[in-house]
Amino acid sequence: MKKFLALSIAAFALVFAVPQVLSAADDAATIKKNMAERKPKIETLKKAGSIGENKSGYLEAMKDAKLEDADKKLIEDENKDRKAVYAAIAKKQGSTVEKVGELRAQTIHSNAKEGEYIQGEDGKWVKAPKPAEKKDEKKEK
Amino acid sequence: MKKILPILAAAAVLLGFGATACVQTKSEVDVKPIEIKPVHITLDINVRIQKDLDDFFGELDAL
């Protein structure tokens, strides 16, 4: 009977628990791969001023931007993947998706290239300054 | 008697300062743990989140 129980538990782990752990790792790897593939196109759209990085850690289309359907789908897919990553980290650290997104936005904004649109904490969109100016801002803080 | 009066006055003033200093020290000790703890916890969580974000996005940001 004990053997049967042990075998049952092992079988359960193999059928349910192990695939879940593996699928989480697979998901992360897949998301990373998809993000890497999307990055060049996203950079082009950012450079053109069609999209920007908002204060919540997501991509957002600019008001007057004329985006093709494929570009809209690209933004949607990217934001969906970002949200999945933020949610996983929030769950792990006992925080919220919004808080993780805000912290990610800070890094994105400090890495933004000159002229790319970023949304300030007040909700206003501004163009990212030159790297030298960013350094000065940090020193002032 | 005239000589003793200024000395007594000075001693009283010094005692007054001493007493005030004691009261201030007490109030600081009472307040500090209540105010600082939550800040530390928040910072700690933010640091851990930032580390997880860097672990995931680090390679992508470097591309």
N, CA and C atoms of all chains as a GROMACS GRO file, in nm:
protein
  612
    1MET      N    1   0.082  -0.122   0.000
    1MET     CA    2   0.000   0.000   0.000
    1MET      C    3   0.085   0.126   0.000
    2LYS      N    4   0.194   0.123   0.083
    2LYS     CA    5   0.283   0.238   0.091
    2LYS      C    6   0.351   0.263  -0.043
    3LYS      N    7   0.390   0.151  -0.106
    3LYS     CA    8   0.456   0.161  -0.237
    3LYS      C    9   0.362   0.224  -0.339
    4PHE      N   10   0.239   0.179  -0.332
    4PHE     CA   11   0.138   0.230  -0.424
    4PHE      C   12   0.119   0.381  -0.407
    5LEU      N   13   0.116   0.422  -0.279
    5LEU     CA   14   0.100   0.565  -0.248
    5LEU      C   15   0.217   0.646  -0.302
    6ALA      N   16   0.338   0.595  -0.276
    6ALA     CA   17   0.459   0.665  -0.323
    6ALA      C   18   0.460   0.675  -0.474
    7LEU      N   19   0.422   0.565  -0.539
    7LEU     CA   20   0.418   0.565  -0.685
    7LEU      C   21   0.313   0.663  -0.738
    8SER      N   22   0.201   0.666  -0.667
    8SER     CA   23   0.094   0.758  -0.708
    8SER      C   24   0.139   0.902  -0.699
    9ILE      N   25   0.208   0.935  -0.586
    9ILE     CA   26   0.257   1.073  -0.568
    9ILE      C   27   0.359   1.108  -0.676
   10ALA      N   28   0.449   1.014  -0.704
   10ALA     CA   29   0.551   1.037  -0.807
   10ALA      C   30   0.486   1.057  -0.943
   11ALA      N   31   0.386   0.976  -0.971
   11ALA     CA   32   0.316   0.986  -1.099
   11ALA      C   33   0.245   1.120  -1.110
   12PHE      N   34   0.184   1.162  -0.998
   12PHE     CA   35   0.114   1.292  -0.996
   12PHE      C   36   0.212   1.406  -1.025
   13ALA      N   37   0.328   1.397  -0.959
   13ALA     CA   38   0.431   1.500  -0.978
   13ALA      C   39   0.475   1.506  -1.123
   14LEU      N   40   0.495   1.387  -1.182
   14LEU     CA   41   0.540   1.384  -1.321
   14LEU      C   42   0.435   1.440  -1.417
   15VAL      N   43   0.310   1.406  -1.388
   15VAL     CA   44   0.202   1.447  -1.479
   15VAL      C   45   0.166   1.595  -1.464
   16PHE      N   46   0.165   1.643  -1.338
   16PHE     CA   47   0.116   1.779  -1.314
   16PHE      C   48   0.224   1.880  -1.275
   17ALA      N   49   0.295   1.851  -1.167
   17ALA     CA   50   0.388   1.950  -1.111
   17ALA      C   51   0.507   1.979  -1.203
   18VAL      N   52   0.576   1.875  -1.249
   18VAL     CA   53   0.697   1.894  -1.330
   18VAL      C   54   0.668   1.972  -1.459
   19PRO      N   55   0.564   1.931  -1.535
   19PRO     CA   56   0.535   2.009  -1.656
   19PRO      C   57   0.507   2.156  -1.628
   20GLN      N   58   0.445   2.183  -1.509
   20GLN     CA   59   0.416   2.324  -1.477
   20GLN      C   60   0.543   2.404  -1.458
   21VAL      N   61   0.640   2.345  -1.387
   21VAL     CA   62   0.767   2.413  -1.365
   21VAL      C   63   0.838   2.432  -1.499
   22LEU      N   64   0.837   2.323  -1.579
   22LEU     CA   65   0.902   2.331  -1.710
   22LEU      C   66   0.833   2.434  -1.799
   23SER      N   67   0.698   2.434  -1.794
   23SER     CA   68   0.628   2.526  -1.882
   23SER      C   69   0.653   2.670  -1.841
   24ALA      N   70   0.670   2.695  -1.709
   24ALA     CA   71   0.701   2.832  -1.665
   24ALA      C   72   0.835   2.876  -1.722
   25ALA      N   73   0.934   2.785  -1.718
   25ALA     CA   74   1.065   2.816  -1.773
   25ALA      C   75   1.057   2.832  -1.924
   26ASP      N   76   0.980   2.744  -1.987
   26ASP     CA   77   0.961   2.752  -2.132
   26ASP      C   78   0.895   2.884  -2.169
   27ASP      N   79   0.793   2.920  -2.090
   27ASP     CA   80   0.723   3.046  -2.116
   27ASP      C   81   0.819   3.163  -2.111
   28ALA      N   82   0.901   3.166  -2.006
   28ALA     CA   83   0.997   3.276  -1.991
   28ALA      C   84   1.092   3.280  -2.109
   29ALA      N   85   1.141   3.163  -2.150
   29ALA     CA   86   1.234   3.157  -2.263
   29ALA      C   87   1.166   3.201  -2.392
   30THR      N   88   1.041   3.157  -2.409
   30THR     CA   89   0.966   3.194  -2.530
   30THR      C   90   0.940   3.345  -2.534
   31ILE      N   91   0.900   3.399  -2.418
   31ILE     CA   92   0.873   3.543  -2.411
   31ILE      C   93   0.999   3.622  -2.444
   32LYS      N   94   1.111   3.577  -2.386
   32LYS     CA   95   1.238   3.646  -2.409
   32LYS      C   96   1.275   3.644  -2.558
   33LYS      N   97   1.257   3.527  -2.618
   33LYS     CA   98   1.290   3.509  -2.760
   33LYS      C   99   1.200   3.601  -2.846
   34ASN      N  100   1.071   3.602  -2.815
   34ASN     CA  101   0.978   3.685  -2.892
   34ASN      C  102   1.010   3.834  -2.876
   35MET      N  103   1.048   3.873  -2.755
   35MET     CA  104   1.082   4.013  -2.730
   35MET      C  105   1.206   4.053  -2.808
   36ALA      N  106   1.304   3.961  -2.811
   36ALA     CA  107   1.428   3.989  -2.884
   36ALA      C  108   1.399   4.005  -3.033
   37GLU      N  109   1.307   3.924  -3.085
   37GLU     CA  110   1.272   3.933  -3.228
   37GLU      C  111   1.198   4.063  -3.259
   38ARG      N  112   1.117   4.108  -3.165
   38ARG     CA  113   1.038   4.230  -3.187
   38ARG      C  114   1.122   4.358  -3.172
   39LYS      N  115   1.231   4.349  -3.097
   39LYS     CA  116   1.306   4.469  -3.057
   39LYS      C  117   1.346   4.561  -3.174
   40PRO      N  118   1.402   4.507  -3.284
   40PRO     CA  119   1.443   4.598  -3.394
   40PRO      C  120   1.328   4.682  -3.447
   41LYS      N  121   1.211   4.619  -3.466
   41LYS     CA  122   1.096   4.692  -3.519
   41LYS      C  123   1.048   4.797  -3.417
   42ILE      N  124   1.050   4.760  -3.289
   42ILE     CA  125   1.009   4.853  -3.184
   42ILE      C  126   1.102   4.975  -3.182
   43GLU      N  127   1.231   4.948  -3.196
   43GLU     CA  128   1.331   5.057  -3.198
   43GLU      C  129   1.303   5.152  -3.314
   44THR      N  130   1.269   5.094  -3.430
   44THR     CA  131   1.239   5.176  -3.548
   44THR      C  132   1.118   5.266  -3.522
   45LEU      N  133   1.015   5.208  -3.464
   45LEU     CA  134   0.893   5.285  -3.436
   45LEU      C  135   0.919   5.394  -3.331
   46LYS      N  136   1.006   5.363  -3.235
   46LYS     CA  137   1.040   5.462  -3.133
   46LYS      C  138   1.117   5.578  -3.196
   47LYS      N  139   1.211   5.540  -3.283
   47LYS     CA  140   1.295   5.641  -3.348
   47LYS      C  141   1.210   5.734  -3.435
   48ALA      N  142   1.105   5.675  -3.496
   48ALA     CA  143   1.017   5.754  -3.583
   48ALA      C  144   0.920   5.839  -3.501
   49GLY      N  145   0.917   5.819  -3.372
   49GLY     CA  146   0.829   5.896  -3.284
   49GLY      C  147   0.685   5.846  -3.288
   50SER      N  148   0.664   5.726  -3.340
   50SER     CA  149   0.528   5.673  -3.350
   50SER      C  150   0.480   5.612  -3.219
   51ILE      N  151   0.574   5.560  -3.144
   51ILE     CA  152   0.538   5.501  -3.015
   51ILE      C  153   0.634   5.552  -2.904
   52GLY      N  154   0.590   5.535  -2.783
   52GLY     CA  155   0.675   5.576  -2.670
   52GLY      C  156   0.660   5.479  -2.556
   53GLU      N  157   0.740   5.503  -2.453
   53GLU     CA  158   0.735   5.418  -2.334
   53GLU      C  159   0.658   5.493  -2.226
   54ASN      N  160   0.546   5.438  -2.182
   54ASN     CA  161   0.467   5.510  -2.082
   54ASN      C  162   0.521   5.490  -1.940
   55LYS      N  163   0.455   5.553  -1.845
   55LYS     CA  164   0.505   5.551  -1.706
   55LYS      C  165   0.473   5.421  -1.632
   56SER      N  166   0.398   5.332  -1.700
   56SER     CA  167   0.360   5.206  -1.636
   56SER      C  168   0.440   5.087  -1.685
   57GLY      N  169   0.538   5.115  -1.773
   57GLY     CA  170   0.624   5.006  -1.821
   57GLY      C  171   0.574   4.940  -1.948
   58TYR      N  172   0.488   5.011  -2.023
   58TYR     CA  173   0.434   4.954  -2.147
   58TYR      C  174   0.456   5.048  -2.265
   59LEU      N  175   0.444   4.989  -2.385
   59LEU     CA  176   0.454   5.070  -2.506
   59LEU      C  177   0.319   5.137  -2.531
   60GLU      N  178   0.325   5.256  -2.588
   60GLU     CA  179   0.200   5.324  -2.618
   60GLU      C  180   0.214   5.402  -2.750
   61ALA      N  181   0.109   5.396  -2.832
   61ALA     CA  182   0.112   5.468  -2.960
   61ALA      C  183   0.093   5.617  -2.934
   62MET      N  184   0.166   5.699  -3.007
   62MET     CA  185   0.152   5.844  -2.991
   62MET      C  186   0.022   5.889  -3.059
   63LYS      N  187  -0.029   6.002  -3.014
   63LYS     CA  188  -0.160   6.050  -3.061
   63LYS      C  189  -0.174   6.054  -3.213
   64ASP      N  190  -0.079   6.120  -3.278
   64ASP     CA  191  -0.092   6.141  -3.423
   64ASP      C  192  -0.024   6.032  -3.506
   65ALA      N  193   0.021   5.928  -3.441
   65ALA     CA  194   0.094   5.823  -3.514
   65ALA      C  195   0.001   5.744  -3.606
   66LYS      N  196   0.051   5.722  -3.729
   66LYS     CA  197  -0.028   5.639  -3.822
   66LYS      C  198   0.037   5.502  -3.824
   67LEU      N  199  -0.019   5.414  -3.748
   67LEU     CA  200   0.039   5.280  -3.737
   67LEU      C  201  -0.037   5.179  -3.824
   68GLU      N  202   0.040   5.090  -3.883
   68GLU     CA  203  -0.023   4.982  -3.961
   68GLU      C  204  -0.077   4.878  -3.862
   69ASP      N  205  -0.163   4.795  -3.914
   69ASP     CA  206  -0.222   4.691  -3.827
   69ASP      C  207  -0.116   4.600  -3.767
   70ALA      N  208  -0.014   4.572  -3.848
   70ALA     CA  209   0.095   4.484  -3.801
   70ALA      C  210   0.169   4.549  -3.683
   71ASP      N  211   0.185   4.682  -3.691
   71ASP     CA  212   0.253   4.754  -3.583
   71ASP      C  213   0.170   4.753  -3.455
   72LYS      N  214   0.039   4.771  -3.474
   72LYS     CA  215  -0.052   4.768  -3.358
   72LYS      C  216  -0.048   4.631  -3.290
   73LYS      N  217  -0.043   4.528  -3.374
   73LYS     CA  218  -0.038   4.390  -3.322
   73LYS      C  219   0.094   4.369  -3.247
   74LEU      N  220   0.199   4.425  -3.302
   74LEU     CA  221   0.332   4.414  -3.241
   74LEU      C  222   0.332   4.476  -3.100
   75ILE      N  223   0.274   4.595  -3.089
   75ILE     CA  224   0.267   4.664  -2.959
   75ILE      C  225   0.182   4.583  -2.860
   76GLU      N  226   0.072   4.534  -2.913
   76GLU     CA  227  -0.019   4.454  -2.829
   76GLU      C  228   0.052   4.329  -2.775
   77ASP      N  229   0.123   4.260  -2.864
   77ASP     CA  230   0.194   4.137  -2.824
   77ASP      C  231   0.304   4.167  -2.724
   78GLU      N  232   0.377   4.275  -2.750
   78GLU     CA  233   0.487   4.314  -2.660
   78GLU      C  234   0.432   4.346  -2.521
   79ASN      N  235   0.326   4.426  -2.517
   79ASN     CA  236   0.268   4.464  -2.388
   79ASN      C  237   0.210   4.345  -2.312
   80LYS      N  238   0.155   4.251  -2.389
   80LYS     CA  239   0.099   4.130  -2.327
   80LYS      C  240   0.212   4.050  -2.261
   81ASP      N  241   0.322   4.037  -2.332
   81ASP     CA  242   0.437   3.963  -2.277
   81ASP      C  243   0.497   4.036  -2.157
   82ARG      N  244   0.508   4.168  -2.168
   82ARG     CA  245   0.562   4.246  -2.055
   82ARG      C  246   0.476   4.225  -1.931
   83LYS      N  247   0.345   4.230  -1.952
   83LYS     CA  248   0.253   4.214  -1.839
   83LYS      C  249   0.271   4.076  -1.774
   84ALA      N  250   0.293   3.974  -1.856
   84ALA     CA  251   0.312   3.838  -1.804
   84ALA      C  252   0.438   3.833  -1.717
   85VAL      N  253   0.544   3.900  -1.762
   85VAL     CA  254   0.669   3.903  -1.684
   85VAL      C  255   0.648   3.981  -1.554
   86TYR      N  256   0.586   4.097  -1.564
   86TYR     CA  257   0.561   4.179  -1.444
   86TYR      C  258   0.476   4.100  -1.343
   87ALA      N  259   0.376   4.028  -1.395
   87ALA     CA  260   0.287   3.951  -1.307
   87ALA      C  261   0.364   3.840  -1.236
   88ALA      N  262   0.453   3.774  -1.308
   88ALA     CA  263   0.532   3.665  -1.248
   88ALA      C  264   0.622   3.719  -1.137
   89ILE      N  265   0.685   3.834  -1.163
   89ILE     CA  266   0.773   3.895  -1.062
   89ILE      C  267   0.691   3.946  -0.943
   90ALA      N  268   0.577   4.006  -0.971
   90ALA     CA  269   0.490   4.057  -0.863
   90ALA      C  270   0.446   3.943  -0.772
   91LYS      N  271   0.412   3.831  -0.833
   91LYS     CA  272   0.366   3.714  -0.756
   91LYS      C  273   0.481   3.663  -0.669
   92LYS      N  274   0.600   3.656  -0.728
   92LYS     CA  275   0.717   3.605  -0.656
   92LYS      C  276   0.754   3.695  -0.537
   93GLN      N  277   0.744   3.826  -0.557
   93GLN     CA  278   0.788   3.920  -0.454
   93GLN      C  279   0.675   3.974  -0.367
   94GLY      N  280   0.556   3.927  -0.389
   94GLY     CA  281   0.442   3.974  -0.309
   94GLY      C  282   0.411   4.120  -0.334
   95SER      N  283   0.423   4.161  -0.460
   95SER     CA  284   0.394   4.299  -0.496
   95SER      C  285   0.279   4.302  -0.598
   96THR      N  286   0.263   4.415  -0.665
   96THR     CA  287   0.157   4.425  -0.765
   96THR      C  288   0.216   4.441  -0.904
   97VAL      N  289   0.138   4.404  -1.004
   97VAL     CA  290   0.182   4.417  -1.144
   97VAL      C  291   0.214   4.564  -1.174
   98GLU      N  292   0.130   4.653  -1.119
   98GLU     CA  293   0.147   4.797  -1.144
   98GLU      C  294   0.280   4.847  -1.088
   99LYS      N  295   0.313   4.804  -0.966
   99LYS     CA  296   0.438   4.849  -0.901
   99LYS      C  297   0.559   4.800  -0.981
  100VAL      N  298   0.554   4.673  -1.024
  100VAL     CA  299   0.666   4.616  -1.101
  100VAL      C  300   0.680   4.693  -1.233
  101GLY      N  301   0.566   4.722  -1.295
  101GLY     CA  302   0.568   4.798  -1.421
  101GLY      C  303   0.628   4.936  -1.404
  102GLU      N  304   0.593   5.002  -1.294
  102GLU     CA  305   0.647   5.136  -1.267
  102GLU      C  306   0.799   5.131  -1.250
  103LEU      N  307   0.846   5.029  -1.178
  103LEU     CA  308   0.991   5.017  -1.158
  103LEU      C  309   1.062   4.987  -1.290
  104ARG      N  310   0.998   4.906  -1.373
  104ARG     CA  311   1.056   4.875  -1.504
  104ARG      C  312   1.061   5.003  -1.589
  105ALA      N  313   0.954   5.084  -1.579
  105ALA     CA  314   0.947   5.208  -1.657
  105ALA      C  315   1.066   5.299  -1.624
  106GLN      N  316   1.106   5.301  -1.496
  106GLN     CA  317   1.220   5.385  -1.455
  106GLN      C  318   1.347   5.345  -1.530
  107THR      N  319   1.370   5.213  -1.540
  107THR     CA  320   1.489   5.164  -1.610
  107THR      C  321   1.479   5.195  -1.760
  108ILE      N  322   1.361   5.169  -1.816
  108ILE     CA  323   1.342   5.195  -1.960
  108ILE      C  324   1.368   5.341  -1.990
  109HIS      N  325   1.315   5.428  -1.906
  109HIS     CA  326   1.331   5.572  -1.929
  109HIS      C  327   1.478   5.615  -1.917
  110SER      N  328   1.549   5.557  -1.821
  110SER     CA  329   1.690   5.598  -1.808
  110SER      C  330   1.775   5.541  -1.921
  111ASN      N  331   1.727   5.434  -1.986
  111ASN     CA  332   1.800   5.377  -2.101
  111ASN      C  333   1.755   5.435  -2.235
  112ALA      N  334   1.650   5.518  -2.232
  112ALA     CA  335   1.592   5.568  -2.358
  112ALA      C  336   1.695   5.649  -2.437
  113LYS      N  337   1.689   5.630  -2.570
  113LYS     CA  338   1.781   5.705  -2.656
  113LYS      C  339   1.726   5.845  -2.680
  114GLU      N  340   1.816   5.936  -2.710
  114GLU     CA  341   1.779   6.076  -2.728
  114GLU      C  342   1.667   6.090  -2.832
  115GLY      N  343   1.565   6.164  -2.796
  115GLY     CA  344   1.455   6.193  -2.888
  115GLY      C  345   1.339   6.095  -2.881
  116GLU      N  346   1.357   5.985  -2.812
  116GLU     CA  347   1.246   5.889  -2.800
  116GLU      C  348   1.146   5.940  -2.698
  117TYR      N  349   1.019   5.908  -2.724
  117TYR     CA  350   0.914   5.957  -2.633
  117TYR      C  351   0.905   5.873  -2.506
  118ILE      N  352   0.904   5.944  -2.393
  118ILE     CA  353   0.882   5.879  -2.264
  118ILE      C  354   0.778   5.960  -2.185
  119GLN      N  355   0.700   5.890  -2.108
  119GLN     CA  356   0.594   5.958  -2.031
  119GLN      C  357   0.642   5.984  -1.888
  120GLY      N  358   0.633   6.110  -1.848
  120GLY     CA  359   0.674   6.146  -1.713
  120GLY      C  360   0.570   6.103  -1.610
  121GLU      N  361   0.607   6.114  -1.484
  121GLU     CA  362   0.515   6.074  -1.376
  121GLU      C  363   0.387   6.158  -1.376
  122ASP      N  364   0.398   6.280  -1.432
  122ASP     CA  365   0.280   6.367  -1.438
  122ASP      C  366   0.189   6.333  -1.556
  123GLY      N  367   0.229   6.233  -1.634
  123GLY     CA  368   0.147   6.190  -1.749
  123GLY      C  369   0.183   6.259  -1.879
  124LYS      N  370   0.272   6.358  -1.872
  124LYS     CA  371   0.308   6.431  -1.994
  124LYS      C  372   0.417   6.356  -2.070
  125TRP      N  373   0.406   6.362  -2.204
  125TRP     CA  374   0.506   6.295  -2.289
  125TRP      C  375   0.617   6.393  -2.323
  126VAL      N  376   0.738   6.349  -2.304
  126VAL     CA  377   0.854   6.432  -2.338
  126VAL      C  378   0.954   6.348  -2.418
  127LYS      N  379   1.044   6.418  -2.486
  127LYS     CA  380   1.149   6.346  -2.559
  127LYS      C  381   1.266   6.321  -2.465
  128ALA      N  382   1.320   6.202  -2.471
  128ALA     CA  383   1.433   6.167  -2.383
  128ALA      C  384   1.551   6.259  -2.414
  129PRO      N  385   1.618   6.307  -2.309
  129PRO     CA  386   1.733   6.397  -2.330
  129PRO      C  387   1.859   6.322  -2.373
  130LYS      N  388   1.963   6.400  -2.404
  130LYS     CA  389   2.092   6.340  -2.439
  130LYS      C  390   2.147   6.264  -2.318
  131PRO      N  391   2.230   6.162  -2.342
  131PRO     CA  392   2.287   6.086  -2.228
  131PRO      C  393   2.360   6.174  -2.127
  132ALA      N  394   2.429   6.278  -2.174
  132ALA     CA  395   2.503   6.367  -2.084
  132ALA      C  396   2.408   6.439  -1.988
  133GLU      N  397   2.293   6.482  -2.044
  133GLU     CA  398   2.195   6.552  -1.960
  133GLU      C  399   2.137   6.459  -1.855
  134LYS      N  400   2.122   6.332  -1.896
  134LYS     CA  401   2.070   6.234  -1.800
  134LYS      C  402   2.165   6.218  -1.682
  135LYS      N  403   2.296   6.216  -1.715
  135LYS     CA  404   2.396   6.203  -1.608
  135LYS      C  405   2.386   6.321  -1.512
  136ASP      N  406   2.367   6.442  -1.570
  136ASP     CA  407   2.356   6.561  -1.486
  136ASP      C  408   2.236   6.551  -1.394
  137GLU      N  409   2.124   6.498  -1.451
  137GLU     CA  410   2.002   6.483  -1.371
  137GLU      C  411   2.027   6.393  -1.251
  138LYS      N  412   2.100   6.282  -1.279
  138LYS     CA  413   2.128   6.187  -1.171
  138LYS      C  414   2.214   6.251  -1.064
  139LYS      N  415   2.314   6.332  -1.107
  139LYS     CA  416   2.403   6.398  -1.010
  139LYS      C  417   2.324   6.492  -0.920
  140GLU      N  418   2.229   6.566  -0.985
  140GLU     CA  419   2.150   6.662  -0.907
  140GLU      C  420   2.070   6.593  -0.798
  141LYS      N  421   2.020   6.470  -0.832
  141LYS     CA  422   1.941   6.394  -0.734
  141LYS      C  423   2.030   6.348  -0.620
  142MET      N  424   2.691   8.679   4.963
  142MET     CA  425   2.559   8.642   4.909
  142MET      C  426   2.546   8.682   4.761
  143LYS      N  427   2.598   8.805   4.727
  143LYS     CA  428   2.590   8.854   4.590
  143LYS      C  429   2.667   8.764   4.494
  144LYS      N  430   2.775   8.705   4.544
  144LYS     CA  431   2.858   8.618   4.460
  144LYS      C  432   2.788   8.484   4.434
  145ILE      N  433   2.714   8.439   4.530
  145ILE     CA  434   2.648   8.307   4.519
  145ILE      C  435   2.531   8.311   4.422
  146LEU      N  436   2.461   8.423   4.415
  146LEU     CA  437   2.342   8.433   4.330
  146LEU      C  438   2.367   8.403   4.182
  147PRO      N  439   2.470   8.466   4.120
  147PRO     CA  440   2.495   8.433   3.977
  147PRO      C  441   2.530   8.286   3.958
  148ILE      N  442   2.603   8.231   4.052
  148ILE     CA  443   2.641   8.088   4.042
  148ILE      C  444   2.518   8.000   4.048
  149LEU      N  445   2.428   8.033   4.138
  149LEU     CA  446   2.304   7.956   4.150
  149LEU      C  447   2.220   7.968   4.022
  150ALA      N  448   2.216   8.089   3.968
  150ALA     CA  449   2.138   8.113   3.845
  150ALA      C  450   2.195   8.031   3.730
  151ALA      N  451   2.329   8.033   3.719
  151ALA     CA  452   2.394   7.955   3.612
  151ALA      C  453   2.367   7.807   3.627
  152ALA      N  454   2.373   7.760   3.750
  152ALA     CA  455   2.347   7.619   3.778
  152ALA      C  456   2.204   7.583   3.740
  153ALA      N  457   2.110   7.674   3.771
  153ALA     CA  458   1.970   7.649   3.738
  153ALA      C  459   1.950   7.640   3.587
  154VAL      N  460   2.017   7.733   3.513
  154VAL     CA  461   2.006   7.732   3.366
  154VAL      C  462   2.062   7.602   3.311
  155LEU      N  463   2.179   7.563   3.363
  155LEU     CA  464   2.242   7.438   3.315
  155LEU      C  465   2.154   7.317   3.343
  156LEU      N  466   2.094   7.316   3.460
  156LEU     CA  467   2.003   7.206   3.495
  156LEU      C  468   1.884   7.203   3.400
  157GLY      N  469   1.837   7.322   3.368
  157GLY     CA  470   1.723   7.336   3.275
  157GLY      C  471   1.757   7.276   3.140
  158PHE      N  472   1.877   7.311   3.086
  158PHE     CA  473   1.921   7.257   2.956
  158PHE      C  474   1.932   7.105   2.962
  159GLY      N  475   1.990   7.062   3.072
  159GLY     CA  476   2.008   6.917   3.090
  159GLY      C  477   1.876   6.844   3.086
  160ALA      N  478   1.779   6.897   3.155
  160ALA     CA  479   1.648   6.833   3.159
  160ALA      C  480   1.584   6.831   3.020
  161THR      N  481   1.597   6.943   2.946
  161THR     CA  482   1.540   6.952   2.811
  161THR      C  483   1.605   6.847   2.721
  162ALA      N  484   1.738   6.837   2.731
  162ALA     CA  485   1.810   6.740   2.647
  162ALA      C  486   1.760   6.599   2.672
  163CYS      N  487   1.734   6.567   2.797
  163CYS     CA  488   1.685   6.433   2.830
  163CYS      C  489   1.551   6.406   2.764
  164VAL      N  490   1.463   6.503   2.768
  164VAL     CA  491   1.329   6.486   2.711
  164VAL      C  492   1.340   6.464   2.560
  165GLN      N  493   1.430   6.542   2.493
  165GLN     CA  494   1.445   6.529   2.348
  165GLN      C  495   1.494   6.390   2.311
  166THR      N  496   1.593   6.340   2.380
  166THR     CA  497   1.648   6.207   2.352
  166THR      C  498   1.540   6.101   2.362
  167LYS      N  499   1.457   6.112   2.465
  167LYS     CA  500   1.350   6.014   2.485
  167LYS      C  501   1.255   6.012   2.368
  168SER      N  502   1.212   6.130   2.323
  168SER     CA  503   1.113   6.135   2.216
  168SER      C  504   1.171   6.077   2.086
  169GLU      N  505   1.299   6.097   2.058
  169GLU     CA  506   1.361   6.042   1.937
  169GLU      C  507   1.359   5.889   1.940
  170VAL      N  508   1.393   5.835   2.054
  170VAL     CA  509   1.398   5.689   2.068
  170VAL      C  510   1.260   5.629   2.045
  171ASP      N  511   1.156   5.700   2.090
  171ASP     CA  512   1.020   5.649   2.073
  171ASP      C  513   0.976   5.650   1.928
  172VAL      N  514   1.016   5.754   1.855
  172VAL     CA  515   0.963   5.774   1.720
  172VAL      C  516   1.038   5.694   1.613
  173LYS      N  517   1.169   5.684   1.624
  173LYS     CA  518   1.250   5.626   1.517
  173LYS      C  519   1.203   5.490   1.463
  174PRO      N  520   1.185   5.391   1.549
  174PRO     CA  521   1.150   5.259   1.494
  174PRO      C  522   1.020   5.259   1.416
  175ILE      N  523   0.924   5.340   1.460
  175ILE     CA  524   0.793   5.343   1.393
  175ILE      C  525   0.808   5.403   1.253
  176GLU      N  526   0.888   5.509   1.239
  176GLU     CA  527   0.897   5.577   1.110
  176GLU      C  528   0.989   5.506   1.010
  177ILE      N  529   1.097   5.451   1.055
  177ILE     CA  530   1.197   5.399   0.962
  177ILE      C  531   1.166   5.259   0.909
  178LYS      N  532   1.109   5.175   0.987
  178LYS     CA  533   1.085   5.036   0.947
  178LYS      C  534   1.015   5.020   0.812
  179PRO      N  535   0.899   5.082   0.791
  179PRO     CA  536   0.829   5.061   0.664
  179PRO      C  537   0.912   5.104   0.543
  180VAL      N  538   0.992   5.211   0.559
  180VAL     CA  539   1.076   5.258   0.449
  180VAL      C  540   1.175   5.150   0.411
  181HIS      N  541   1.235   5.087   0.512
  181HIS     CA  542   1.331   4.980   0.486
  181HIS      C  543   1.266   4.865   0.411
  182ILE      N  544   1.145   4.827   0.455
  182ILE     CA  545   1.075   4.715   0.392
  182ILE      C  546   1.045   4.747   0.246
  183THR      N  547   0.993   4.870   0.222
  183THR     CA  548   0.961   4.910   0.085
  183THR      C  549   1.084   4.907  -0.003
  184LEU      N  550   1.194   4.962   0.049
  184LEU     CA  551   1.318   4.966  -0.028
  184LEU      C  552   1.365   4.826  -0.060
  185ASP      N  553   1.355   4.738   0.038
  185ASP     CA  554   1.399   4.600   0.021
  185ASP      C  555   1.320   4.532  -0.090
  186ILE      N  556   1.187   4.549  -0.090
  186ILE     CA  557   1.102   4.488  -0.194
  186ILE      C  558   1.138   4.546  -0.330
  187ASN      N  559   1.154   4.679  -0.335
  187ASN     CA  560   1.188   4.742  -0.462
  187ASN      C  561   1.320   4.692  -0.517
  188VAL      N  562   1.417   4.672  -0.429
  188VAL     CA  563   1.548   4.623  -0.472
  188VAL      C  564   1.535   4.480  -0.527
  189ARG      N  565   1.455   4.400  -0.459
  189ARG     CA  566   1.437   4.262  -0.504
  189ARG      C  567   1.364   4.257  -0.639
  190ILE      N  568   1.263   4.343  -0.653
  190ILE     CA  569   1.190   4.349  -0.781
  190ILE      C  570   1.284   4.394  -0.892
  191GLN      N  571   1.362   4.498  -0.862
  191GLN     CA  572   1.456   4.552  -0.962
  191GLN      C  573   1.556   4.445  -1.005
  192LYS      N  574   1.598   4.364  -0.911
  192LYS     CA  575   1.693   4.256  -0.943
  192LYS      C  576   1.628   4.154  -1.037
  193ASP      N  577   1.505   4.115  -1.006
  193ASP     CA  578   1.433   4.021  -1.092
  193ASP      C  579   1.413   4.079  -1.232
  194LEU      N  580   1.382   4.208  -1.236
  194LEU     CA  581   1.364   4.273  -1.367
  194LEU      C  582   1.494   4.273  -1.446
  195ASP      N  583   1.604   4.303  -1.375
  195ASP     CA  584   1.735   4.303  -1.442
  195ASP      C  585   1.772   4.163  -1.490
  196ASP      N  586   1.739   4.063  -1.409
  196ASP     CA  587   1.769   3.925  -1.448
  196ASP      C  588   1.698   3.888  -1.578
  197PHE      N  589   1.574   3.932  -1.589
  197PHE     CA  590   1.498   3.896  -1.708
  197PHE      C  591   1.531   3.986  -1.828
  198PHE      N  592   1.532   4.117  -1.804
  198PHE     CA  593   1.545   4.211  -1.917
  198PHE      C  594   1.691   4.251  -1.947
  199GLY      N  595   1.783   4.213  -1.859
  199GLY     CA  596   1.922   4.254  -1.876
  199GLY      C  597   1.978   4.227  -2.014
  200GLU      N  598   1.962   4.102  -2.058
  200GLU     CA  599   2.014   4.063  -2.190
  200GLU      C  600   1.941   4.139  -2.302
  201LEU      N  601   1.810   4.153  -2.288
  201LEU     CA  602   1.732   4.221  -2.391
  201LEU      C  603   1.770   4.368  -2.402
  202ASP      N  604   1.794   4.432  -2.287
  202ASP     CA  605   1.832   4.573  -2.288
  202ASP      C  606   1.969   4.593  -2.352
  203ALA      N  607   2.054   4.489  -2.340
  203ALA     CA  608   2.190   4.502  -2.394
  203ALA      C  609   2.195   4.479  -2.544
  204LEU      N  610   2.086   4.426  -2.602
  204LEU     CA  611   2.086   4.394  -2.746
  204LEU      C  612   2.104   4.518  -2.833
   0.00000   0.00000   0.00000
